[in-house]
Amino acid sequence: MNYTLLTSKSNERLKRIRKLEDRKQRHREKLFVFEGAHLLEEYVRAGYTPAEIFVCDDAVEKYGQLIESSGCPEVFVLPRDVY
């Protein structure tokens, strides 16, 4: 599992995630975003693997075990002010 720190609000990955707030964009890219550890837990329990996880730096320790068990190949860590 690869952890990458994102420190800029203008990061291209973050811009892409923000665009997914639009229903048409989600449909076009065939992607969606959900927020919250409980939804990640349910998603993983249903047998899915997230493509990417974005997590605040202050939540990595709290949810580290869940993140690790998700099998997600890329985890992006953001400071609270970037999130």
C-alpha positions as CSV (number, residue, x, y, z in Angstrom):
1,M,0.0,0.0,0.0
2,N,1.4,3.3,-1.0
3,Y,0.7,6.4,1.1
4,T,1.2,9.8,-0.6
5,L,1.0,13.2,1.1
6,L,-1.0,15.8,-0.8
7,T,-0.3,19.4,0.4
8,S,-1.9,21.6,-2.2
9,K,-5.6,22.4,-2.8
10,S,-4.7,22.7,-6.5
11,N,-3.5,19.1,-6.7
12,E,-5.0,17.5,-9.9
13,R,-6.2,14.4,-8.0
14,L,-8.2,16.6,-5.6
15,K,-9.6,18.6,-8.5
16,R,-10.8,15.4,-10.1
17,I,-12.5,14.3,-6.8
18,R,-14.2,17.7,-6.5
19,K,-15.6,17.4,-10.0
20,L,-17.2,14.1,-9.0
21,E,-19.7,16.1,-7.0
22,D,-21.5,16.6,-10.3
23,R,-23.8,13.6,-11.2
24,K,-23.0,13.9,-14.9
25,Q,-19.3,13.8,-14.2
26,R,-19.7,10.7,-12.0
27,H,-21.6,9.0,-14.8
28,R,-19.1,10.1,-17.4
29,E,-16.1,8.7,-15.4
30,K,-18.0,5.8,-14.0
31,L,-16.7,6.7,-10.5
32,F,-18.2,7.9,-7.3
33,V,-17.0,9.3,-4.0
34,F,-18.3,8.4,-0.5
35,E,-17.3,9.9,2.8
36,G,-16.8,8.3,6.1
37,A,-15.2,5.3,7.7
38,H,-18.4,3.4,8.2
39,L,-19.1,3.5,4.4
40,L,-15.6,2.3,3.6
41,E,-16.1,-0.5,6.1
42,E,-19.4,-1.5,4.4
43,Y,-17.9,-1.2,0.9
44,V,-15.0,-3.5,1.8
45,R,-17.3,-5.9,3.6
46,A,-19.4,-6.2,0.4
47,G,-16.2,-7.4,-1.3
48,Y,-15.1,-4.3,-3.1
49,T,-11.7,-2.7,-3.2
50,P,-11.5,1.1,-3.5
51,A,-9.4,2.6,-6.3
52,E,-8.1,5.4,-4.0
53,I,-8.6,6.5,-0.4
54,F,-8.2,10.1,0.7
55,V,-7.8,10.6,4.4
56,C,-7.0,13.5,6.7
57,D,-3.6,13.2,8.3
58,D,-5.2,13.2,11.8
59,A,-7.3,10.2,10.9
60,V,-4.6,7.9,9.6
61,E,-3.8,6.4,12.9
62,K,-7.4,6.0,14.0
63,Y,-8.5,4.3,10.8
64,G,-5.2,2.7,9.8
65,Q,-6.3,-0.9,10.3
66,L,-9.5,-0.3,8.2
67,I,-7.4,1.4,5.4
68,E,-4.9,-1.5,5.4
69,S,-7.7,-4.1,5.3
70,S,-9.3,-2.4,2.3
71,G,-6.6,-3.6,-0.1
72,C,-6.6,-0.1,-1.7
73,P,-3.4,0.4,-3.8
74,E,-3.2,4.1,-3.2
75,V,-3.9,6.2,-0.1
76,F,-3.6,10.0,-0.2
77,V,-3.1,11.8,3.1
78,L,-4.1,15.4,3.4
79,P,-3.6,18.0,6.1
80,R,-6.9,19.2,7.5
81,D,-6.5,22.7,5.8
82,V,-6.2,21.0,2.4
83,Y,-9.1,18.7,3.0
